[in-house]
Amino acid sequence: MTMQDNDNDNDQQLQADKPAPDAVVKGMSRRAQLLRFLFKYRNSGIFTGLALDEEQVQDVAEEGTPEQFSADLEQLGPTFIKLGQMLSTRPDFVPPRYATALERMQEGVAPVPFDQIKEVIEQQLGVRLSRVFPEFDEEPLGSASLAQVHRALLRDGTEVAVKVQKPNVAQQLVTDLDLLDEIAGAADHLTEAGRNLRFSDWLQEFRRTLMAELDYVAEAENLERFGEHLAPFEELQVPRPYWDFTRRKVLTMELVGGSQVNRISGLARTEQSMAPLASALVRAYLDQVFVHGEIHADPHPGNLRVTPEGRLAIFDLGMVVNIPPRQRDRLMKLLFAAVDGRGEQVAEEAIGLGIRLEDYDDARFTRDVGQLISRYAAHSQSTSEGRMVLELVAIASACGLRTPPELSLLGKTLLNLDAVRHSLAPELDTRALVEDHLQHVMRARLRKSLSSPNLAAEMMEVQALLRDGPRKLSDVLSLLADNRMKVRLTGLEESRLMENLQKIANRIAAGIVTAALIMASSMMMRIPTSSTLWGYPTVALLLFLLGVGLGLSIVVSAMLFDHRAKRREERPTR
């Protein structure tokens, strides 16, 4: 299947997922439901919580506790369950207590009737269920907000797990996301927090991630790709997809048994050391991020199992985010500087990743980041790298620096990995492991940069500089010697600066004319004349009215058309 075919399929699916016209009334009630939810937590500090102190948070607790907030999100449906999971990665959006409650949000929901699941499978595969799966358990192995998983048997006797998307989930997601788009757009224009955080940009990223999670063909590709990338780590296992029985809403993959990592008993850890599994998992995910440029955004304990063979199986790879190479380099430098205790370099790399807003406070940001890294270095055994990165994001937001979502996702991933490490091998030193593997990654990248193709490309650049450099330098010196060096600023005539200067000049000229008319009319009032209007000299009164009209027009124009300048945002140099 070509990339163009995939794009066409996605477009057709999105069109099919659009709500029908008869759903307008339901959409209106859904909007009212969402607005009531937002109104309930209007003072809780959600999205603006960094400005609230503890006393304010305590006062707000009467309206709705963090646990109630999480429960209310779950009641709103699948879209908001996913939204809560993503919000837990953004400490710049929600206060710490709410983020903690969202981290504990569970996706376990009641399964849909088997007849509906059977209908989805037969529609997607184009054949009767019994023709593909001689055995198919009606009771699901697990049920989440978007899908549920069933055990089945292929015709050759192979046991598989079949992940099936629940009916009408996609339509509900599209409707909810459209409503959220409207609210986020209004918040960006009307609130200070919206102008700083750009809710619309974050929501668009959330939409892309969520729509990709609904495409099980893409998830099968992720399973296959992660399986190849993690092949060097023998302790890890990724289920193999079965392409003949995989479609957009049905994913058939290898059935892997085992126990969730958060349910491993202490006795099992004494019988078999889990440290190699935890170490391999951390090293593999560091490779995924900094070598392959992919973040599995949801490696929580529920998606990892210890198999009877003593390996660690990784599930649910629908939520994968790609990182561009340049951003990947900065993220690696930032994390390496953090584990090495170099706070100033951490601040420098964070500034390079982010966008400096108009109220950005460089001195405060550098100071607070330095203190954060110092605390992390002093309490490395009790503070995880993920928590440190998320606190860095919160500090950046408070200081007027908008960080990219990839930094928050990295922090959340590291936090989840630390939770898995604590369940498997509490004695494992994660900081030393991360520092050692990052050094390994940097050495590998250095060796790659010294490869023959890279060296040849660099030599060609040097050759071009040596060939053209002397001539260009001679041209510059000749212009300077003849006093013919000119610097030309293009586009100034059409720039906003010239437009504003012209407005100022017009306003000044109109003001002078207005003042002259009023002064002339007041002087002419004293001159006797036979032509009067309402007892005043006609010419003097007309000049006075003309002056008043011009003055009022200047005031009205200033009030209606002189908008506040857009917030200045300074993007990092690349």
Beta strands, then each sheet from edge to edge (+ up, - down):
strand 1: 135-136
strand 2: 142-143
strand 3: 147-153
strand 4: 159-165
strand 5: 236-237
strand 6: 250-254
strand 7: 259-260
strand 8: 294-296
strand 9: 304-306
strand 10: 312-314
strand 11: 320-322
strand 12: 355-356
strand 13: 401-402
strand 14: 532-533
strand 15: 536-537
sheet 1: 1+ 3- 2+
sheet 2: 1+ 3- 4+ 6-
sheet 3: 5+ 10+ 9- 7+
sheet 4: 8+ 11-
sheet 5: 12+ 13-
sheet 6: 14+ 15-
end
